Amino acid sequence: MPLLFFEGFETVGTELGIANEATTRPNIHKRWDDTGSGAVKNQDSYFLIDDEFSEGFAIQMGNNGFSNGNFLQWDVPTALQVPAGSGAPTFILGMRVHIPSTSRTADIIEFRGKFTPASDAKQISIGYTNSSGIYVSRGTVGTTIASNTNVFAAGQWHWMEIEIKMADLPDGKVIIKVDGVTVIDEDPLDTNDAMTVASAVRLLYKTTNASTGEDFVGYDDIYIINVETTEEFLDAVRVRSLPPSEDDAANWNNISNMVLGDTLDAASETILDVGTGGIPDGTPQTGTLYVTLDTDSIRAIDYTAHNSDDEFTIDDESWTNPNDATSGNQVQLRDSSDNYRKVDENGVDTADYVVTDLSQSIDTYELTDDSSGLPTNSAVFAVKVEVEATNPFGGTPSIDVRIDSNGSLSTEEFDITDTTTYVVVQHTATLNPDGDVAWDIAAVNAAKAGMRMDNKFN
């Protein structure tokens, strides 16, 4: 069962609703191969909402005034882009989908194919009719090739799984289950509209959508697998997030960025103010602060205590010009303890982070245990480590993202070349590296995750 992709929107932030769309949308973009809204990129509309179980997150797709083309796209790996015949890949896509409460008809999922190496287009679309029926259509014109009635309950979440092979007769097929019941079973079926290879999968919203109540299209707990032998429906799954909870190997420096609340310009200063709430949780009671002066140079200042809110006590320091530091200048704390506190946020927080320029240095973390609300016999299909990283050094440093299970490693190396923004890199282990066996909850709870700096300049 090669698991190609899964996403539960559990690590893109915590801010709910359209009012926070501008914050969460860029984080959603980082986790998909393409996104858009019609011809206007980066004006697509989707935002976080509470999930069906009120214990995590989902996304709502579309909002009033946004129509025709909100999409999130996953690209088929190049190795699976093979000619659309008997050897074409078979995919199963599972997802939790919310159907609008108002009677509507629209596509919700689109399987795309290439006509030439440079262009692709819709091959198969699957959608709802009057917020209750289901249809399968072929081609850009949208010729209906399969349908069923009274499948969905309007205004409700449903678990949906689609098995599809895009090929001519007799090789093509579509099988769809909704809430565990087979509602479409067409094998064989002509699912090829003159494409050459399968290229992408899109989650869609193409009709004006309401911003309140249950009149929306939503998605959650998505998985995509490549079927190698027989049908491998996973049935209803959940994607859970396990943030770091404790240091394992803390060899990177962690950084907390603050700003001066009061200007330092007196003949001597004994208090360094960073504004109400500016001191991060877990800050050691002694250490060194790095203050950006008005001359743009940086001065190291030892502190002997802090009040856990806004004030550090510093040694009697002379601040005679040119050592002055104006309110708003950066104050940085560098440490190598409690590193996990700097990377346990949901959504990237550039105010604190861990950093290294030392090759082979490792930072790994214990993870929050996951047991609440899960049946004791729950199967674990994969573990994914997600790292958001940027490159402050230049060159092409690489990091080795890793899962440590009882000393056995599953790793993947990524070059980090972007020097201005954070990028998301993900490593997935479908098997527990300790014996190459299936994961279980106990093994996940005992696992550690993190990264190693492999090369600074390579």
C-alpha positions as CSV (number, residue, x, y, z in Angstrom):
1,M,0.0,0.0,0.0
2,P,2.2,2.9,-1.2
3,L,0.7,5.9,0.7
4,L,1.5,8.9,-1.5
5,F,-0.1,11.8,0.4
6,F,-2.1,12.7,3.5
7,E,-3.2,15.9,5.0
8,G,-5.5,16.9,7.9
9,F,-4.9,20.7,8.1
10,E,-3.7,20.2,11.7
11,T,-0.4,22.1,11.4
12,V,-1.4,25.2,9.4
13,G,-2.4,27.4,12.4
14,T,-5.1,27.8,14.9
15,E,-6.9,30.9,13.7
16,L,-10.5,30.0,12.6
17,G,-12.8,31.7,10.1
18,I,-12.6,34.0,7.1
19,A,-11.3,36.9,9.3
20,N,-8.0,35.0,9.6
21,E,-7.9,33.7,6.0
22,A,-4.9,35.9,5.1
23,T,-2.9,34.2,7.9
24,T,-3.8,30.6,7.3
25,R,-4.0,30.6,3.5
26,P,-0.2,30.9,2.9
27,N,0.4,28.0,5.3
28,I,-2.1,25.9,3.3
29,H,-0.4,26.8,0.1
30,K,2.9,25.4,1.3
31,R,1.5,22.0,1.6
32,W,0.0,21.6,-1.9
33,D,1.7,21.5,-5.3
34,D,-0.6,24.1,-6.8
35,T,-3.5,26.4,-5.7
36,G,-5.6,29.0,-7.2
37,S,-8.9,30.8,-7.9
38,G,-9.7,31.0,-11.6
39,A,-7.1,33.2,-13.4
40,V,-6.2,35.0,-10.2
41,K,-3.5,33.3,-8.2
42,N,-3.3,33.7,-4.4
43,Q,-6.8,35.2,-4.2
44,D,-8.4,31.8,-3.6
45,S,-10.7,31.4,-0.7
46,Y,-10.3,28.8,2.0
47,F,-9.8,29.0,5.7
48,L,-9.7,26.9,8.9
49,I,-12.9,25.7,10.7
50,D,-13.5,23.2,13.5
51,D,-13.5,19.6,12.3
52,E,-16.4,17.2,12.5
53,F,-15.3,16.0,15.9
54,S,-14.5,19.4,17.4
55,E,-11.0,18.3,18.4
56,G,-9.0,19.5,15.4
57,F,-9.2,21.5,12.2
58,A,-10.7,21.2,8.7
59,I,-10.9,23.7,5.8
60,Q,-13.9,25.5,4.3
61,M,-13.5,26.0,0.6
62,G,-15.0,29.1,-0.9
63,N,-16.9,32.1,0.5
64,N,-19.4,34.7,-0.7
65,G,-18.1,36.3,-3.9
66,F,-15.6,33.6,-4.6
67,S,-16.6,31.2,-7.3
68,N,-15.2,29.3,-10.3
69,G,-11.9,27.8,-9.4
70,N,-10.9,27.6,-5.8
71,F,-8.6,24.6,-5.8
72,L,-5.9,22.7,-3.9
73,Q,-3.8,20.4,-6.2
74,W,-1.7,17.4,-5.6
75,D,0.6,16.4,-8.5
76,V,1.0,12.8,-9.5
77,P,4.7,11.7,-9.0
78,T,6.6,11.5,-12.3
79,A,7.2,7.8,-11.8
80,L,3.5,7.2,-11.9
81,Q,2.8,9.3,-15.0
82,V,2.7,6.3,-17.3
83,P,0.6,5.9,-20.5
84,A,-3.1,5.6,-20.0
85,G,-3.5,1.9,-20.7
86,S,-3.5,-1.3,-18.8
87,G,-0.4,-0.3,-17.0
88,A,-1.8,3.0,-15.8
89,P,-1.8,3.5,-12.0
90,T,-4.9,3.0,-9.9
91,F,-5.4,5.5,-7.1
92,I,-7.6,5.5,-4.1
93,L,-8.5,8.9,-2.6
94,G,-10.2,9.1,0.8
95,M,-11.5,12.3,2.4
96,R,-14.0,13.7,4.8
97,V,-16.2,16.1,2.8
98,H,-18.9,18.5,3.9
99,I,-21.9,19.0,1.6
100,P,-23.7,22.4,1.5
101,S,-27.1,22.6,3.2
102,T,-28.6,24.5,0.3
103,S,-29.6,22.5,-2.8
104,R,-26.6,22.9,-5.1
105,T,-24.8,21.0,-7.9
106,A,-21.0,21.2,-8.3
107,D,-17.8,19.3,-8.8
108,I,-15.8,18.6,-5.6
109,I,-12.9,16.5,-6.9
110,E,-11.2,16.5,-10.2
111,F,-8.7,14.0,-11.6
112,R,-6.5,15.6,-14.3
113,G,-4.5,14.3,-17.2
114,K,-1.9,15.5,-19.6
115,F,-2.6,15.9,-23.4
116,T,1.0,17.1,-24.1
117,P,4.0,17.2,-21.8
118,A,3.3,20.9,-21.1
119,S,-0.5,21.0,-20.6
120,D,-3.1,19.1,-18.6
121,A,-6.9,19.3,-18.2
122,K,-9.8,17.8,-16.4
123,Q,-10.3,14.1,-17.2
124,I,-12.8,12.9,-14.5
125,S,-14.9,15.1,-12.2
126,I,-17.0,13.8,-9.2
127,G,-19.6,16.0,-7.6
128,Y,-22.9,16.3,-5.9
129,T,-26.3,16.9,-7.5
130,N,-28.8,19.0,-5.5
131,S,-26.7,18.4,-2.4
132,S,-27.9,14.8,-2.3
133,G,-27.0,12.8,-5.5
134,I,-23.5,12.0,-6.9
135,Y,-22.2,12.0,-10.4
136,V,-19.1,11.1,-12.3
137,S,-18.3,13.1,-15.5
138,R,-15.6,12.7,-18.2
139,G,-13.7,15.5,-20.1
140,T,-13.8,19.2,-20.1
141,V,-17.4,19.2,-21.5
142,G,-18.5,17.1,-18.5
143,T,-20.3,14.0,-20.0
144,T,-22.0,12.1,-17.2
145,I,-20.7,8.5,-17.2
146,A,-22.1,7.3,-13.8
147,S,-24.5,8.6,-11.1
148,N,-26.6,7.7,-8.1
149,T,-29.3,9.5,-6.1
150,N,-29.9,10.1,-2.4
151,V,-26.3,9.5,-1.4
152,F,-25.5,12.6,0.7
153,A,-27.3,14.4,3.5
154,A,-27.2,18.1,2.9
155,G,-25.4,20.2,5.5
156,Q,-23.5,17.2,6.9
157,W,-20.0,15.7,6.9
158,H,-19.5,12.4,5.0
159,W,-16.6,9.9,4.6
160,M,-15.9,9.4,0.9
161,E,-13.4,7.0,-0.9
162,I,-12.8,6.9,-4.6
163,E,-10.9,4.2,-6.5
164,I,-10.1,5.3,-10.0
165,K,-8.0,4.2,-13.0
166,M,-8.0,6.7,-15.8
167,A,-7.8,4.5,-19.0
168,D,-9.8,3.4,-22.0
169,L,-12.0,0.4,-22.0
170,P,-11.5,-2.3,-20.7
171,D,-9.0,-0.9,-18.3
172,G,-10.7,2.2,-16.8
173,K,-12.8,2.1,-13.7
174,V,-14.5,4.2,-10.9
175,I,-15.6,2.8,-7.6
176,I,-17.0,5.2,-4.9
177,K,-17.9,4.6,-1.3
178,V,-19.8,7.1,0.9
179,D,-19.9,6.4,4.6
180,G,-18.7,2.8,3.9
181,V,-21.5,2.1,1.3
182,T,-20.6,1.5,-2.3
183,V,-22.6,4.1,-4.3
184,I,-20.8,3.9,-7.7
185,D,-19.3,0.6,-9.0
186,E,-18.3,0.9,-12.7
187,D,-15.6,-1.5,-13.7
188,P,-14.9,-1.4,-16.6
189,L,-15.6,2.3,-17.5
190,D,-14.1,4.6,-20.1
191,T,-12.3,7.2,-17.9
192,N,-9.9,8.6,-20.5
193,D,-10.7,11.8,-22.5
194,A,-7.7,11.5,-24.9
195,M,-5.1,12.1,-22.2
196,T,-1.6,10.6,-22.3
197,V,-0.9,10.3,-18.5
198,A,-2.6,11.1,-15.2
199,S,-1.1,14.3,-13.8
200,A,-2.9,15.7,-10.8
201,V,-5.8,15.6,-8.3
202,R,-7.7,18.7,-7.3
203,L,-10.1,19.5,-4.5
204,L,-12.5,22.1,-5.8
205,Y,-15.2,24.6,-5.1
206,K,-17.0,26.1,-8.0
207,T,-20.2,27.6,-6.8
208,T,-20.8,30.7,-4.6
209,N,-20.7,29.6,-1.0
210,A,-22.1,30.9,2.2
211,S,-19.8,32.0,5.1
212,T,-22.1,30.9,8.0
213,G,-24.1,27.9,9.0
214,E,-23.8,24.6,7.2
215,D,-24.0,25.9,3.6
216,F,-20.4,25.3,2.7
217,V,-18.0,22.8,1.1
218,G,-15.3,21.5,3.5
219,Y,-12.5,19.0,3.4
220,D,-10.5,17.1,6.0
221,D,-8.5,13.9,6.6
222,I,-7.3,13.3,3.0
223,Y,-5.2,10.4,1.9
224,I,-4.1,9.2,-1.6
225,I,-2.6,5.7,-2.2
226,N,-1.4,3.9,-5.3
227,V,-3.1,0.5,-5.5
228,E,-0.6,-2.2,-6.5
229,T,-2.7,-5.3,-6.3
230,T,-6.2,-5.4,-4.9
231,E,-8.6,-2.8,-3.5
232,E,-7.1,-1.2,-0.4
233,F,-9.8,1.1,0.9
234,L,-8.6,2.3,4.4
235,D,-12.1,3.2,5.5
236,A,-12.6,6.3,7.7
237,V,-9.2,7.7,8.9
238,R,-8.1,10.6,11.0
239,V,-5.0,12.7,10.7
240,R,-3.7,13.8,14.1
241,S,-0.9,16.2,15.0
242,L,1.6,15.4,17.7
243,P,3.7,18.5,18.7
244,P,7.1,18.2,20.4
245,S,6.8,17.9,24.1
246,E,10.4,17.5,25.4
247,D,14.0,17.7,24.1
248,D,15.8,14.5,23.1
249,A,19.0,15.6,21.5
250,A,19.3,19.4,21.7
251,N,22.3,20.5,19.8
252,W,21.0,23.4,17.8
253,N,20.6,26.9,19.3
254,N,17.1,28.2,19.9
255,I,16.3,31.8,19.3
256,S,13.7,34.0,20.8
257,N,13.2,37.4,19.1
258,M,11.9,40.3,21.2
259,V,11.9,44.1,20.8
260,L,12.9,46.8,23.2
261,G,10.0,48.4,25.0
262,D,12.0,51.3,26.3
263,T,14.9,53.1,24.8
264,L,18.3,52.4,26.4
265,D,20.2,55.7,26.5
266,A,20.9,56.6,30.1
267,A,24.4,56.8,31.6
268,S,23.7,53.4,33.1
269,E,20.8,50.9,32.7
270,T,19.9,48.0,35.0
271,I,16.5,47.1,33.5
272,L,16.0,45.9,29.9
273,D,12.3,46.2,29.0
274,V,10.8,44.1,26.2
275,G,7.1,45.1,26.6
276,T,4.2,43.4,28.3
277,G,4.2,39.7,27.7
278,G,7.4,39.9,25.7
279,I,9.5,37.4,27.6
280,P,8.8,33.9,26.2
281,D,7.6,31.1,28.4
282,G,10.4,28.9,29.7
283,T,13.1,31.6,29.4
284,P,16.0,30.7,31.8
285,Q,16.5,33.1,34.7
286,T,20.1,33.9,33.7
287,G,21.6,34.2,30.3
288,T,22.8,36.6,27.6
289,L,20.7,38.9,25.4
290,Y,21.9,40.3,22.1
291,V,20.7,43.8,21.6
292,T,20.7,45.6,18.2
293,L,22.2,49.1,18.7
294,D,21.2,52.2,16.8
295,T,24.5,51.8,14.9
296,D,23.2,48.3,13.7
297,S,25.9,46.5,15.6
298,I,24.9,43.9,18.2
299,R,25.9,44.0,21.9
300,A,25.9,41.0,24.2
301,I,24.3,41.8,27.6
302,D,24.2,39.4,30.5
303,Y,21.0,39.2,32.6
304,T,20.7,37.9,36.1
305,A,16.9,37.5,36.4
306,H,13.6,38.4,34.8
307,N,10.0,38.8,35.9
308,S,8.4,36.4,33.3
309,D,6.6,39.3,31.7
310,D,8.5,42.3,30.4
311,E,11.7,43.1,32.3
312,F,15.2,41.6,32.4
313,T,17.6,42.6,35.2
314,I,21.0,43.4,33.7
315,D,24.3,44.3,35.1
316,D,25.0,48.0,35.5
317,E,25.7,48.9,31.9
318,S,27.0,52.1,30.3
319,W,24.8,53.2,27.3
320,T,26.8,56.3,26.3
321,N,26.3,57.0,22.6
322,P,27.1,55.2,20.2
323,N,25.8,52.3,22.4
324,D,22.2,53.7,22.5
325,A,19.4,51.4,21.5
326,T,16.0,52.8,20.6
327,S,12.6,51.4,21.5
328,G,11.7,48.8,18.8
329,N,15.2,47.6,18.3
330,Q,15.6,43.8,18.2
331,V,16.5,41.9,21.4
332,Q,17.5,38.2,20.8
333,L,17.9,35.4,23.3
334,R,20.1,32.5,22.3
335,D,20.0,29.2,24.3
336,S,20.3,25.5,23.8
337,S,17.8,24.2,26.4
338,D,14.1,23.5,26.0
339,N,14.5,23.7,22.2
340,Y,11.1,22.0,21.8
341,R,9.4,25.1,23.1
342,K,10.6,27.0,20.1
343,V,9.1,24.6,17.5
344,D,5.9,23.4,19.2
345,E,3.6,26.0,17.7
346,N,0.8,25.2,15.3
347,G,1.8,27.2,12.2
348,V,5.1,28.9,11.8
349,D,6.1,31.5,14.4
350,T,9.2,33.5,13.4
351,A,9.5,35.1,16.8
352,D,11.3,32.0,18.1
353,Y,13.1,29.1,16.3
354,V,16.1,26.8,16.4
355,V,19.1,27.4,14.3
356,T,22.5,25.9,13.5
357,D,25.4,26.3,11.0
358,L,27.3,23.3,12.3
359,S,27.3,20.2,10.0
360,Q,26.0,17.0,11.5
361,S,24.4,18.7,14.5
362,I,21.1,17.0,15.5
363,D,17.9,18.3,17.2
364,T,15.3,15.7,18.0
365,Y,12.2,15.8,20.2
366,E,9.9,13.6,22.2
367,L,6.4,13.9,20.9
368,T,3.1,14.4,22.6
369,D,1.4,11.0,23.2
370,D,-1.7,10.3,21.1
371,S,-4.3,8.1,22.9
372,S,-7.3,10.2,23.7
373,G,-10.4,9.3,21.8
374,L,-8.8,6.5,19.8
375,P,-10.0,2.9,20.0
376,T,-7.3,0.7,21.4
377,N,-7.2,-1.4,18.2
378,S,-6.7,1.7,15.9
379,A,-4.4,1.0,13.0
380,V,-1.6,3.5,12.2
381,F,-1.0,3.8,8.4
382,A,1.9,6.3,8.4
383,V,3.9,8.8,10.5
384,K,4.9,12.1,8.9
385,V,7.5,14.6,10.2
386,E,6.9,18.2,9.0
387,V,9.6,20.8,9.3
388,E,9.3,24.5,8.3
389,A,12.8,25.9,7.5
390,T,14.6,28.8,5.9
391,N,18.2,29.4,5.0
392,P,19.9,32.4,6.7
393,F,23.4,31.4,5.5
394,G,23.3,31.3,1.7
395,G,24.6,28.4,-0.3
396,T,22.6,25.2,-0.5
397,P,22.5,23.7,3.0
398,S,20.6,20.5,3.5
399,I,18.7,19.0,6.4
400,D,18.1,15.4,7.1
401,V,14.5,15.1,8.5
402,R,14.2,12.0,10.7
403,I,12.0,9.7,12.7
404,D,13.7,7.7,15.4
405,S,12.0,4.6,16.6
406,N,13.9,2.8,19.4
407,G,17.2,3.8,17.7
408,S,16.2,2.8,14.2
409,L,15.9,5.7,11.8
410,S,13.8,6.7,8.8
411,T,15.2,9.7,7.1
412,E,15.0,12.0,4.0
413,E,17.3,14.8,2.9
414,F,16.1,18.2,1.7
415,D,18.0,21.1,0.3
416,I,17.0,24.4,1.9
417,T,17.7,27.2,-0.5
418,D,15.0,29.8,0.2
419,T,16.6,32.7,2.2
420,T,13.5,34.9,2.6
421,T,10.6,32.7,3.5
422,Y,9.9,29.4,5.4
423,V,9.3,26.3,3.2
424,V,7.6,23.1,4.4
425,V,9.5,19.8,4.0
426,Q,7.8,16.5,5.0
427,H,9.1,13.0,5.5
428,T,6.7,10.1,5.7
429,A,7.4,6.6,7.1
430,T,4.6,4.1,6.3
431,L,6.5,1.4,8.3
432,N,8.1,1.6,11.7
433,P,11.9,1.6,11.0
434,D,12.3,-0.6,14.1
435,G,11.9,-3.9,12.2
436,D,10.1,-2.4,9.1
437,V,6.7,-3.4,10.6
438,A,3.4,-1.7,10.8
439,W,3.2,1.2,13.2
440,D,1.0,1.0,16.3
441,I,0.0,3.7,18.8
442,A,2.5,2.6,21.4
443,A,5.4,2.8,18.8
444,V,4.2,6.2,17.7
445,N,4.1,7.5,21.3
446,A,7.6,6.2,21.9
447,A,9.1,7.7,18.7
448,K,11.2,10.8,18.4
449,A,11.4,13.3,15.5
450,G,13.6,16.1,14.3
451,M,16.4,17.0,11.9
452,R,20.1,17.0,11.4
453,M,22.1,19.6,9.5
454,D,23.9,17.6,6.9
455,N,25.9,20.2,4.9
456,K,26.2,23.9,5.2
457,F,27.6,24.3,1.7
458,N,27.1,21.5,-0.8
